[in-house]
Amino acid sequence: MRHALSSRPDYAIVTGKLGPHKQKFMALLHTKKNGLIAAAAIFLIALHLVLRFGLQANPKACDFPLEVLLFAGGLPLLYELLQKLIGREFSSDFLAGAALAASVFLHEYLAGAIVVFMLSGGRALEDFALRNASSVLRALAKRMPSVAHGRRGKETVEISVKDIRIGDVLVVFPHEICPVDGVVLEGSSLMDEAYLTGEPFQIDKTPGSSVISGAVNGETALTIQATKLAADSRYAKIVEVLRNSEQNKPRIRRLADRIGAYYTPVALTIACGAWVVSGDAVRFLSVLMIATPCPLLIAIPVAILGSISLAAKQGIVVKNPAILEQIDECGVAIFDKTGTLTYGQPQLSEILCAPGYTEEKLLGLAATLERYSKHPLAHAVLKAAQQRKIALSDASEIHEVPGQGLKGLVSGHEIQVTGRNVLSKQSFSGSEHLPPTAAGLECAVLIDGSYAALLRFRDTPRPEGLAFIQHLSPKHNLDRALIISGDRESEVRYLAEKVGITEIYAEQSPEEKLALVRAETLKAKTLYVGDGINDAPALMAATVGVAIGRNSDITSESADAVVLESSLAKIDELMHISRRMRTIALQSALGGIILSLAGIFLAAAGHLTPVWSAVIQEGIDLLSILNALRAALPPKALTDY
């Protein structure tokens, strides 16, 4: 990074160093100049038309708004195009720039003003659709508290997060977001760290447990001691990684630019050759008028906008239009685990009973007790009992201490459901039957103080995962599929076997995910699919980043596309929309260019005047645009697995 993180305005937004009015001012500073030029072009062209046809003013007065536009808006555009030319980058905009210069030279100011609007308007639409770092960081700021609750003796007072020092004692109220990294001093609760760590479940927090900034507290207040400053805590580190990721986002070269790189020099060479051979500058202008690459400047954006509309109807929000040109070229698919290839919800996977007990009896006793618990595993136990149609009994004398487990009387027996770590601190009989630790979450069931069973839970893979992964290579030419997860290796490997992926990276922090995605993107274009805050940097670093589900504003802001429905089938639909868009866009662009080239040779031979060149070019544009509009029409099918 070129500057220290704390000196950047967007970092100041997240850590609360800027007030709301300054935040709005900083957002205004990010407004794109192309949008301002496009808006000015509309106003000044309209003013010219009013003066010319409405008020019938003199020619100088009529042309004045256009001259202002060409000077203030046209010169910056020409300067940018000149820089591209010096860098030997022949984009599709260059012929439009040449037409702009020629229109000024020939005093055709209205034509020049329209070219300014075409160039700036197209770029403004792209800028508007593209997400930017400030929007991601504003989403982060919206989620993160600016005020914490500090303990001062026996009193609790509000303090600014930026004023928290290492060693300060803080109180995190129920359902609040933890402001800094720390350690629990008092209280027991559950914390949701899923978006930050990739772990799919809520985590017990008791005295001595570490807590991380950005995690959401559960039902009980916690007293913690800060171990890091806000600027050094986990949440701020993710902000730093996001900023670094945005600065190094791979540049996508537009389809129009790639085609224009060949078309532009050919058209200019023919135009100049016609002028030199004939000695008639009119032929140069005629060629230039019919060579203006409107099929590239208009037809391709129309196909892209049509595809964006089609995607929206399918519940897919395309935020960066350029990725529609890229998805079909990706060679590596990278998936987060939790919430992407899985549901992000625990389900009972195994009941290991001690001798003398049956699964039905144990599940019935445990489910009877779990009806009175809000623990995330309680729902999984109740659901399993419901699926097996096990009748539940009545329970009494129920009490639950967070982090210690649940106790109660069921059918005359004392039932306790608790964790392995709690068992290690108390005496009970039957410990020799307790199975060794394995992957996933687990809880033990004690009956009258004796070990009875161990319940194991796993995050359930999506049933369509295997078919989806298997069809990527033959149907979409993806060479490799990877899983990158913050979860434990045993859990990631279990899922990988279920969905048919052999290459995994487990226990990865956001920084490590980012580094891996960057390394893969250097070798081939990458598609990254994730759903949590810990995926945001990787989403931004990949060639194409797709957020699945609506679990996080930050993930949605950092992604190129957002699949609103949590379904892998929607990823496939997006890939097919992209492929169809490329086909239609290429048909429109190349078809229009072929017709334009035919017209160019006629103009170069002197068979077309500038006026007729413009008329024919408009006809070619119309045909290209009509074909491009097909992209908005839904096909018969958008999936192939």
C-alpha positions as CSV (number, residue, x, y, z in Angstrom):
1,M,0.0,0.0,0.0
2,R,1.2,3.4,-0.9
3,H,0.0,5.1,2.3
4,A,-0.4,4.1,5.9
5,L,-3.9,2.7,6.5
6,S,-4.8,5.2,9.2
7,S,-4.1,8.1,6.9
8,R,-6.7,7.0,4.3
9,P,-10.2,8.7,4.4
10,D,-12.0,5.4,3.9
11,Y,-10.3,3.9,6.9
12,A,-11.3,6.9,8.9
13,I,-14.9,6.3,7.9
14,V,-14.8,2.7,9.2
15,T,-13.1,3.6,12.5
16,G,-15.3,6.5,13.2
17,K,-12.7,9.3,12.6
18,L,-15.0,11.1,10.2
19,G,-18.5,12.4,11.1
20,P,-21.5,11.8,9.0
21,H,-21.3,15.1,7.2
22,K,-17.7,14.5,6.3
23,Q,-18.6,11.0,5.1
24,K,-21.1,12.5,2.7
25,F,-18.5,15.0,1.5
26,M,-16.0,12.2,0.9
27,A,-18.6,10.3,-1.1
28,L,-19.3,13.3,-3.3
29,L,-15.5,13.6,-4.0
30,H,-15.8,10.1,-5.6
31,T,-18.3,11.2,-8.2
32,K,-17.0,10.4,-11.6
33,K,-16.1,13.2,-14.0
34,N,-17.6,11.3,-17.0
35,G,-21.0,11.5,-15.4
36,L,-20.7,15.2,-15.0
37,I,-19.5,15.7,-18.6
38,A,-22.5,13.5,-19.8
39,A,-25.0,15.5,-17.8
40,A,-23.5,18.8,-19.0
41,A,-23.6,17.5,-22.6
42,I,-27.4,16.8,-22.3
43,F,-28.0,20.3,-20.9
44,L,-25.8,22.2,-23.4
45,I,-27.1,20.3,-26.5
46,A,-30.7,21.0,-25.3
47,L,-29.8,24.6,-24.8
48,H,-28.3,24.8,-28.4
49,L,-31.5,23.3,-29.9
50,V,-33.7,25.7,-27.9
51,L,-31.6,28.7,-29.1
52,R,-31.5,27.5,-32.7
53,F,-35.1,26.3,-33.3
54,G,-37.1,27.8,-30.4
55,L,-35.7,31.3,-30.1
56,Q,-34.0,31.3,-33.6
57,A,-31.0,33.2,-32.1
58,N,-28.0,34.1,-34.3
59,P,-25.5,31.3,-35.2
60,K,-22.8,32.5,-32.8
61,A,-25.2,32.4,-29.8
62,C,-26.5,29.0,-30.9
63,D,-23.0,27.5,-31.1
64,F,-21.8,29.0,-27.8
65,P,-23.1,26.2,-25.6
66,L,-21.6,23.6,-27.9
67,E,-18.2,25.4,-27.9
68,V,-18.3,25.4,-24.1
69,L,-19.0,21.6,-24.1
70,L,-16.3,20.9,-26.7
71,F,-13.7,22.9,-24.7
72,A,-14.6,21.7,-21.2
73,G,-15.7,18.2,-22.0
74,G,-14.1,17.3,-25.3
75,L,-10.6,18.3,-24.5
76,P,-10.3,16.0,-21.5
77,L,-11.6,13.1,-23.6
78,L,-9.2,13.8,-26.4
79,Y,-6.3,14.0,-23.9
80,E,-7.2,10.6,-22.6
81,L,-7.4,9.1,-26.1
82,L,-4.1,10.8,-27.0
83,Q,-2.5,9.1,-23.9
84,K,-3.9,5.7,-25.1
85,L,-2.5,6.4,-28.6
86,I,1.0,7.2,-27.2
87,G,0.8,4.0,-25.2
88,R,0.0,2.1,-28.5
89,E,-3.5,1.2,-27.1
90,F,-6.0,1.4,-30.0
91,S,-9.4,1.2,-28.3
92,S,-12.8,1.4,-29.9
93,D,-13.1,5.0,-28.7
94,F,-10.3,6.2,-30.8
95,L,-12.3,6.6,-34.1
96,A,-14.9,8.5,-32.2
97,G,-12.2,10.8,-30.9
98,A,-10.9,11.3,-34.4
99,A,-14.4,12.1,-35.5
100,L,-14.6,14.6,-32.7
101,A,-11.4,16.3,-33.8
102,A,-12.6,16.4,-37.4
103,S,-16.0,17.8,-36.5
104,V,-14.2,20.7,-34.6
105,F,-11.9,21.3,-37.5
106,L,-14.8,21.4,-40.0
107,H,-17.0,23.5,-37.5
108,E,-19.6,20.8,-37.2
109,Y,-20.1,21.5,-33.5
110,L,-23.3,19.7,-33.0
111,A,-21.9,16.5,-34.4
112,G,-18.9,16.9,-32.1
113,A,-21.1,17.5,-29.1
114,I,-23.0,14.3,-29.8
115,V,-19.7,12.4,-29.9
116,V,-18.7,13.9,-26.5
117,F,-22.0,12.7,-25.1
118,M,-21.5,9.2,-26.6
119,L,-18.0,8.8,-25.1
120,S,-18.7,10.3,-21.7
121,G,-22.2,8.8,-21.4
122,G,-20.9,5.3,-22.1
123,R,-18.1,5.6,-19.6
124,A,-20.5,7.2,-17.0
125,L,-22.9,4.2,-17.3
126,E,-20.0,1.8,-16.8
127,D,-18.7,3.8,-13.8
128,F,-22.1,3.9,-12.2
129,A,-22.5,0.1,-12.5
130,L,-19.0,-0.7,-11.2
131,R,-18.7,-1.0,-7.5
132,N,-15.9,1.0,-5.8
133,A,-13.9,0.8,-2.7
134,S,-15.7,3.6,-0.9
135,S,-19.1,1.8,-1.3
136,V,-17.6,-1.3,0.3
137,L,-16.1,0.6,3.1
138,R,-19.3,2.6,3.8
139,A,-21.1,-0.8,4.1
140,L,-18.4,-1.8,6.6
141,A,-18.8,1.5,8.5
142,K,-22.6,1.0,8.6
143,R,-22.2,-2.4,10.3
144,M,-19.5,-1.5,12.8
145,P,-20.4,0.5,16.0
146,S,-18.7,3.8,16.6
147,V,-19.5,3.8,20.3
148,A,-18.6,1.1,22.9
149,H,-19.6,0.6,26.5
150,G,-16.7,1.1,28.9
151,R,-16.6,-0.1,32.5
152,R,-15.6,2.7,34.9
153,G,-15.6,1.2,38.4
154,K,-19.2,0.0,38.9
155,E,-20.6,2.2,36.2
156,T,-20.9,1.6,32.4
157,V,-20.3,4.7,30.2
158,E,-20.4,5.2,26.5
159,I,-17.0,5.8,24.9
160,S,-15.8,6.3,21.3
161,V,-14.4,3.1,19.7
162,K,-11.3,5.1,18.6
163,D,-10.6,6.0,22.2
164,I,-10.4,2.4,23.4
165,R,-7.0,1.4,24.7
166,I,-5.4,-2.0,25.4
167,G,-6.5,-3.2,28.8
168,D,-9.8,-1.2,28.9
169,V,-12.7,-3.2,30.3
170,L,-15.8,-3.1,28.1
171,V,-19.3,-4.5,28.2
172,V,-20.8,-6.0,25.0
173,F,-24.5,-6.0,25.4
174,P,-26.8,-8.8,23.9
175,H,-27.0,-8.7,20.1
176,E,-24.3,-6.0,19.9
177,I,-21.3,-6.2,17.6
178,C,-18.0,-6.6,19.4
179,P,-16.0,-3.3,18.9
180,V,-12.4,-4.6,19.4
181,D,-10.5,-7.9,19.8
182,G,-10.4,-9.0,23.5
183,V,-10.7,-11.7,26.1
184,V,-13.8,-12.5,28.2
185,L,-13.6,-11.6,31.9
186,E,-17.2,-12.2,33.0
187,G,-20.3,-13.8,31.5
188,S,-21.1,-16.6,29.2
189,S,-22.8,-16.2,25.8
190,L,-22.7,-17.3,22.2
191,M,-21.1,-15.3,19.4
192,D,-21.7,-15.4,15.7
193,E,-18.3,-15.2,13.9
194,A,-19.5,-16.9,10.7
195,Y,-18.9,-13.9,8.4
196,L,-15.5,-13.3,9.8
197,T,-14.0,-16.7,10.3
198,G,-15.9,-19.0,8.0
199,E,-17.1,-21.2,10.9
200,P,-20.7,-22.0,10.2
201,F,-21.9,-22.1,13.8
202,Q,-22.2,-19.8,16.8
203,I,-19.3,-20.2,19.3
204,D,-19.6,-20.5,23.1
205,K,-17.8,-17.6,24.9
206,T,-16.9,-18.0,28.6
207,P,-14.3,-16.4,30.9
208,G,-10.9,-16.7,29.2
209,S,-12.3,-17.1,25.6
210,S,-11.0,-14.7,23.0
211,V,-13.5,-12.5,21.1
212,I,-12.9,-10.7,17.8
213,S,-14.2,-7.4,16.5
214,G,-17.1,-7.6,14.2
215,A,-18.6,-10.7,15.8
216,V,-22.3,-10.5,16.9
217,N,-23.0,-11.3,20.6
218,G,-25.9,-13.6,21.6
219,E,-28.4,-13.4,24.4
220,T,-26.2,-12.5,27.4
221,A,-23.9,-9.5,28.1
222,L,-20.2,-10.1,28.2
223,T,-17.5,-8.2,30.0
224,I,-14.3,-8.2,28.0
225,Q,-10.8,-6.7,28.2
226,A,-9.4,-5.1,25.0
227,T,-6.3,-6.8,23.8
228,K,-5.9,-4.7,20.7
229,L,-6.7,-1.2,19.5
230,A,-9.6,-0.7,17.1
231,A,-7.2,0.0,14.3
232,D,-5.3,-3.3,14.9
233,S,-8.4,-5.5,15.5
234,R,-9.7,-8.2,13.2
235,Y,-12.4,-6.0,11.6
236,A,-9.9,-3.2,10.8
237,K,-7.5,-5.8,9.3
238,I,-10.3,-6.9,6.9
239,V,-10.8,-3.3,5.9
240,E,-7.0,-3.1,5.2
241,V,-7.1,-6.2,3.1
242,L,-10.2,-4.9,1.2
243,R,-8.4,-1.7,0.4
244,N,-5.4,-3.6,-0.8
245,S,-7.5,-5.9,-2.9
246,E,-9.3,-3.0,-4.6
247,Q,-6.1,-1.3,-5.5
248,N,-4.8,-4.5,-7.1
249,K,-8.0,-5.5,-8.9
250,P,-7.1,-7.0,-12.2
251,R,-8.0,-4.7,-15.1
252,I,-10.6,-6.2,-17.5
253,R,-10.1,-5.2,-21.1
254,R,-13.5,-4.7,-22.7
255,L,-14.7,-6.7,-25.6
256,A,-15.2,-3.6,-27.7
257,D,-11.6,-2.5,-27.0
258,R,-10.2,-5.8,-28.1
259,I,-12.1,-5.7,-31.4
260,G,-11.4,-2.0,-31.8
261,A,-7.6,-2.7,-31.4
262,Y,-7.7,-4.3,-34.8
263,Y,-10.5,-2.3,-36.5
264,T,-9.3,1.2,-35.6
265,P,-5.9,1.1,-37.3
266,V,-7.4,-0.6,-40.3
267,A,-10.1,2.1,-40.7
268,L,-7.6,5.0,-40.1
269,T,-5.1,3.5,-42.6
270,I,-7.8,3.2,-45.3
271,A,-9.1,6.8,-44.6
272,C,-5.6,8.3,-44.8
273,G,-4.7,6.2,-47.9
274,A,-7.9,7.4,-49.7
275,W,-6.9,11.0,-48.9
276,V,-3.3,10.6,-50.0
277,V,-4.1,8.7,-53.2
278,S,-7.0,10.9,-54.3
279,G,-5.8,14.2,-52.8
280,D,-9.4,14.8,-51.7
281,A,-9.9,15.4,-47.9
282,V,-13.6,14.8,-48.4
283,R,-12.9,11.1,-48.9
284,F,-11.0,11.0,-45.6
285,L,-14.1,12.5,-43.9
286,S,-16.5,10.2,-45.7
287,V,-14.5,7.1,-44.6
288,L,-14.3,8.5,-41.0
289,M,-18.1,9.0,-40.8
290,I,-18.9,5.5,-41.9
291,A,-16.1,4.0,-39.9
292,T,-17.3,5.4,-36.6
293,P,-17.6,2.2,-34.5
294,C,-21.1,2.5,-33.3
295,P,-21.7,-1.3,-33.4
296,L,-18.9,-1.4,-30.8
297,L,-19.8,1.8,-28.9
298,I,-23.6,1.1,-28.8
299,A,-24.5,-2.5,-29.8
300,I,-22.3,-4.2,-27.3
301,P,-23.5,-2.0,-24.4
302,V,-27.1,-2.7,-25.5
303,A,-26.4,-6.5,-25.4
304,I,-24.8,-6.1,-22.0
305,L,-27.7,-4.0,-20.6
306,G,-30.2,-6.5,-22.1
307,S,-28.3,-9.3,-20.3
308,I,-28.3,-7.4,-17.1
309,S,-32.1,-7.1,-17.4
310,L,-32.4,-10.8,-18.1
311,A,-30.2,-11.6,-15.1
312,A,-32.3,-9.4,-12.8
313,K,-35.4,-11.3,-13.8
314,Q,-33.7,-14.4,-12.7
315,G,-32.8,-12.9,-9.3
316,I,-29.2,-12.1,-10.2
317,V,-27.9,-8.5,-9.7
318,V,-25.0,-7.7,-12.1
319,K,-23.1,-4.8,-10.5
320,N,-20.1,-4.8,-12.8
321,P,-21.2,-5.2,-16.5
322,A,-17.7,-6.1,-17.6
323,I,-17.8,-9.5,-15.9
324,L,-20.5,-10.6,-18.4
325,E,-17.7,-10.6,-20.9
326,Q,-15.4,-12.5,-18.6
327,I,-17.2,-15.4,-16.9
328,D,-17.2,-17.6,-19.9
329,E,-13.4,-17.2,-20.2
330,C,-12.6,-18.2,-16.6
331,G,-10.5,-21.3,-16.2
332,V,-10.5,-21.7,-12.4
333,A,-13.6,-21.8,-10.1
334,I,-12.9,-21.0,-6.5
335,F,-15.6,-21.7,-3.8
336,D,-16.0,-20.7,-0.2
337,K,-17.4,-23.6,1.9
338,T,-19.9,-22.3,4.4
339,G,-23.1,-20.9,2.9
340,T,-21.9,-21.5,-0.6
341,L,-21.4,-25.3,-1.1
342,T,-23.2,-25.9,2.2
343,Y,-26.3,-24.4,3.8
344,G,-24.4,-22.9,6.7
345,Q,-26.8,-24.7,9.2
346,P,-25.8,-27.6,11.5
347,Q,-27.7,-30.9,11.1
348,L,-27.4,-34.0,13.3
349,S,-25.3,-36.5,11.4
350,E,-24.5,-39.2,13.9
351,I,-25.7,-40.6,17.3
352,L,-23.0,-42.7,19.1
353,C,-24.8,-44.5,22.0
354,A,-23.2,-46.1,25.0
355,P,-24.1,-49.7,25.7
356,G,-27.7,-50.2,26.8
357,Y,-29.1,-47.2,25.0
358,T,-30.9,-46.8,21.6
359,E,-30.7,-43.9,19.2
360,E,-34.5,-43.3,19.3
361,K,-34.5,-43.2,23.1
362,L,-31.5,-40.9,23.4
363,L,-32.8,-38.6,20.6
364,G,-36.2,-38.4,22.3
365,L,-34.8,-37.4,25.6
366,A,-32.4,-34.9,24.2
367,A,-35.0,-33.3,21.9
368,T,-37.5,-33.0,24.8
369,L,-34.9,-30.9,26.7
370,E,-33.7,-29.0,23.7
371,R,-37.2,-27.6,23.1
372,Y,-36.4,-25.1,25.8
373,S,-33.0,-24.0,24.5
374,K,-32.0,-21.3,22.0
375,H,-28.6,-22.9,21.2
376,P,-28.0,-23.3,17.5
377,L,-27.6,-27.1,17.8
378,A,-31.0,-27.4,19.6
379,H,-32.9,-26.8,16.3
380,A,-30.8,-29.6,14.6
381,V,-31.7,-32.0,17.4
382,L,-35.5,-31.1,17.3
383,K,-35.5,-31.4,13.5
384,A,-33.9,-34.9,13.6
385,A,-36.5,-36.0,16.1
386,Q,-39.3,-34.6,14.0
387,Q,-37.9,-36.4,10.9
388,R,-37.9,-39.7,12.8
389,K,-41.4,-39.0,14.2
390,I,-40.2,-39.5,17.8
391,A,-42.8,-38.4,20.4
392,L,-41.5,-36.0,23.0
393,S,-42.2,-36.1,26.7
394,D,-42.6,-33.4,29.3
395,A,-39.7,-31.7,31.0
396,S,-39.3,-29.9,34.3
397,E,-36.7,-28.1,36.4
398,I,-34.9,-26.9,33.2
399,H,-32.0,-24.5,33.5
400,E,-29.3,-23.5,31.1
401,V,-26.0,-21.7,31.8
402,P,-24.4,-20.5,28.5
403,G,-21.2,-22.4,28.0
404,Q,-22.1,-25.1,30.5
405,G,-25.0,-26.9,28.9
406,L,-28.7,-27.7,29.5
407,K,-30.1,-29.7,32.4
408,G,-33.6,-30.8,33.2
409,L,-35.9,-33.7,34.4
410,V,-37.4,-35.9,31.7
411,S,-39.5,-39.0,32.5
412,G,-38.0,-39.1,36.0
413,H,-34.4,-38.9,34.8
414,E,-31.9,-36.0,35.1
415,I,-30.8,-35.2,31.6
416,Q,-27.8,-33.1,30.7
417,V,-26.8,-32.0,27.2
418,T,-23.3,-30.4,27.2
419,G,-20.0,-30.1,25.4
420,R,-16.9,-32.2,25.6
421,N,-15.0,-29.3,27.2
422,V,-17.5,-29.2,30.1
423,L,-17.3,-32.9,30.6
424,S,-13.6,-32.7,31.1
425,K,-14.2,-30.5,34.2
426,Q,-16.7,-32.7,35.9
427,S,-16.9,-36.3,37.1
428,F,-19.3,-38.8,35.5
429,S,-19.5,-42.5,35.0
430,G,-19.1,-44.3,31.7
431,S,-16.3,-42.0,30.4
432,E,-14.6,-45.0,28.8
433,H,-17.4,-45.1,26.2
434,L,-16.8,-41.5,25.1
435,P,-15.5,-41.6,21.5
436,P,-12.4,-39.7,20.6
437,T,-12.7,-36.1,19.2
438,A,-13.6,-35.9,15.5
439,A,-14.4,-33.3,12.9
440,G,-17.5,-31.1,13.3
441,L,-19.4,-30.0,16.3
442,E,-20.6,-32.4,19.0
443,C,-22.4,-32.6,22.3
444,A,-22.7,-35.3,24.9
445,V,-25.9,-36.5,26.7
446,L,-25.7,-37.6,30.3
447,I,-28.5,-39.5,32.0
448,D,-28.5,-39.4,35.8
449,G,-24.8,-38.4,35.7
450,S,-23.7,-41.2,33.5
451,Y,-22.5,-40.9,29.9
452,A,-25.2,-42.1,27.4
453,A,-24.4,-40.8,23.9
454,L,-22.5,-38.4,21.8
455,L,-24.4,-36.3,19.1
456,R,-22.3,-35.2,16.1
457,F,-23.3,-32.4,13.7
458,R,-22.2,-31.3,10.3
459,D,-22.9,-28.4,8.0
460,T,-25.0,-30.1,5.3
461,P,-23.7,-30.0,1.7
462,R,-26.1,-28.7,-1.0
463,P,-27.6,-31.7,-2.8
464,E,-27.0,-30.1,-6.2
465,G,-23.3,-29.5,-5.4
466,L,-21.8,-32.7,-7.0
467,A,-23.8,-32.3,-10.2
468,F,-22.9,-28.6,-10.5
469,I,-19.2,-29.2,-9.9
470,Q,-19.0,-32.1,-12.3
471,H,-20.6,-30.2,-15.2
472,L,-18.2,-27.2,-14.9
473,S,-15.4,-28.8,-16.9
474,P,-17.3,-30.3,-19.9
475,K,-19.9,-27.6,-20.2
476,H,-18.0,-24.4,-19.2
477,N,-14.4,-25.3,-19.9
478,L,-13.3,-24.7,-16.4
479,D,-10.0,-26.6,-15.8
480,R,-10.0,-26.6,-12.0
481,A,-12.3,-26.2,-9.0
482,L,-11.0,-25.3,-5.6
483,I,-12.4,-24.8,-2.1
484,I,-10.9,-22.0,0.1
485,S,-12.4,-21.9,3.6
486,G,-11.7,-20.6,7.0
487,D,-13.1,-23.8,8.5
488,R,-11.1,-26.8,9.8
489,E,-9.4,-29.1,7.3
490,S,-11.4,-32.1,8.3
491,E,-14.6,-30.3,7.7
492,V,-13.5,-28.9,4.3
493,R,-12.1,-32.3,3.2
494,Y,-15.4,-34.0,4.1
495,L,-17.3,-31.5,2.0
496,A,-14.8,-31.7,-0.9
497,E,-15.4,-35.5,-1.1
498,K,-19.2,-34.9,-1.2
499,V,-19.1,-32.5,-4.1
500,G,-16.2,-33.9,-6.1
501,I,-13.4,-31.4,-5.5
502,T,-9.9,-32.6,-4.8
503,E,-8.0,-29.3,-4.3
504,I,-8.7,-27.6,-0.9
505,Y,-7.3,-24.9,1.3
506,A,-8.5,-24.9,4.8
507,E,-8.2,-22.6,7.9
508,Q,-7.6,-19.6,5.6
509,S,-7.8,-16.1,6.9
510,P,-9.1,-13.3,4.7
511,E,-5.5,-12.3,4.0
512,E,-4.6,-15.8,3.0
513,K,-7.6,-16.2,0.8
514,L,-6.7,-13.0,-0.9
515,A,-3.1,-14.2,-1.6
516,L,-4.3,-17.5,-3.0
517,V,-6.9,-15.9,-5.3
518,R,-4.3,-13.4,-6.5
519,A,-1.8,-16.2,-7.3
520,E,-4.5,-18.1,-9.2
521,T,-5.6,-15.0,-11.1
522,L,-2.1,-14.4,-12.3
523,K,-2.2,-17.9,-13.9
524,A,-5.7,-17.9,-15.3
525,K,-9.0,-16.0,-15.1
526,T,-10.8,-16.9,-11.9
527,L,-14.4,-17.1,-10.7
528,Y,-14.8,-16.8,-7.0
529,V,-18.1,-17.6,-5.2
530,G,-18.6,-16.7,-1.5
531,D,-21.1,-15.3,1.0
532,G,-19.3,-13.9,4.0
533,I,-17.4,-10.8,5.1
534,N,-14.2,-13.0,5.1
535,D,-14.8,-13.6,1.4
536,A,-15.0,-9.9,0.5
537,P,-11.3,-9.3,-0.3
538,A,-11.1,-12.5,-2.4
539,L,-14.3,-11.5,-4.3
540,M,-12.7,-8.2,-5.2
541,A,-9.4,-9.8,-6.3
542,A,-10.8,-12.5,-8.5
543,T,-11.5,-11.8,-12.2
544,V,-15.2,-12.4,-11.4
545,G,-16.5,-12.3,-7.9
546,V,-20.1,-13.6,-7.2
547,A,-21.8,-13.3,-3.8
548,I,-24.4,-15.9,-3.1
549,G,-27.3,-15.1,-0.8
550,R,-28.1,-11.9,1.0
551,N,-26.3,-12.5,4.3
552,S,-23.9,-9.6,4.2
553,D,-24.1,-6.0,2.8
554,I,-20.3,-6.0,2.7
555,T,-20.1,-9.1,0.6
556,S,-22.7,-7.8,-1.8
557,E,-20.8,-4.5,-2.2
558,S,-17.5,-6.1,-2.9
559,A,-18.9,-8.6,-5.5
560,D,-19.3,-8.1,-9.2
561,A,-22.6,-9.9,-9.1
562,V,-25.0,-10.9,-6.4
563,V,-27.2,-14.1,-6.6
564,L,-30.1,-13.2,-4.4
565,E,-31.3,-16.8,-4.1
566,S,-28.9,-19.1,-2.2
567,S,-28.6,-21.6,-5.1
568,L,-25.8,-23.0,-7.2
569,A,-28.2,-23.2,-10.1
570,K,-28.3,-19.4,-10.3
571,I,-24.5,-19.4,-10.7
572,D,-25.0,-21.6,-13.7
573,E,-27.7,-19.3,-15.1
574,L,-25.3,-16.4,-14.8
575,M,-22.7,-18.3,-16.7
576,H,-25.1,-19.1,-19.5
577,I,-26.4,-15.4,-19.6
578,S,-22.8,-14.4,-20.0
579,R,-22.1,-16.9,-22.8
580,R,-25.3,-15.9,-24.6
581,M,-24.4,-12.2,-24.2
582,R,-21.0,-12.7,-25.8
583,T,-22.5,-14.5,-28.7
584,I,-25.1,-11.9,-29.4
585,A,-22.6,-9.0,-28.8
586,L,-20.1,-10.5,-31.2
587,Q,-22.8,-11.1,-33.8
588,S,-23.8,-7.4,-33.5
589,A,-20.3,-6.0,-33.4
590,L,-18.6,-8.1,-36.1
591,G,-21.7,-8.0,-38.4
592,G,-21.8,-4.2,-38.1
593,I,-18.1,-3.9,-38.7
594,I,-18.2,-6.1,-41.8
595,L,-20.9,-3.9,-43.2
596,S,-19.0,-0.8,-42.2
597,L,-15.8,-2.1,-43.9
598,A,-17.8,-2.6,-47.1
599,G,-19.0,1.0,-46.8
600,I,-15.4,2.2,-46.0
601,F,-14.1,0.8,-49.3
602,L,-17.0,2.5,-51.2
603,A,-16.3,5.8,-49.5
604,A,-12.5,5.4,-50.1
605,A,-13.3,4.9,-53.8
606,G,-15.3,8.1,-53.9
607,H,-18.7,6.5,-54.3
608,L,-20.1,7.9,-51.0
609,T,-20.4,11.5,-49.8
610,P,-20.0,12.3,-46.1
611,V,-23.8,12.7,-45.8
612,W,-24.5,9.3,-47.5
613,S,-21.8,7.7,-45.3
614,A,-23.5,9.0,-42.2
615,V,-26.9,7.8,-43.4
616,I,-25.6,4.3,-44.2
617,Q,-23.8,4.1,-40.9
618,E,-27.1,4.9,-39.1
619,G,-28.7,2.0,-41.0
620,I,-25.9,-0.3,-39.9
621,D,-26.2,0.9,-36.3
622,L,-29.9,0.1,-36.4
623,L,-29.4,-3.4,-37.6
624,S,-26.7,-4.0,-35.0
625,I,-28.8,-2.6,-32.1
626,L,-31.9,-4.6,-33.1
627,N,-29.8,-7.8,-33.0
628,A,-28.3,-6.8,-29.7
629,L,-31.8,-6.3,-28.2
630,R,-32.3,-10.1,-28.4
631,A,-30.1,-10.4,-25.3
632,A,-32.9,-9.3,-23.1
633,L,-35.3,-12.0,-24.3
634,P,-35.3,-15.1,-22.1
635,P,-34.2,-18.4,-23.9
636,K,-35.9,-21.7,-23.4
637,A,-33.3,-22.9,-20.8
638,L,-30.5,-21.2,-18.8
639,T,-29.0,-24.3,-17.1
640,D,-27.4,-27.5,-18.4
641,Y,-27.0,-29.8,-15.5
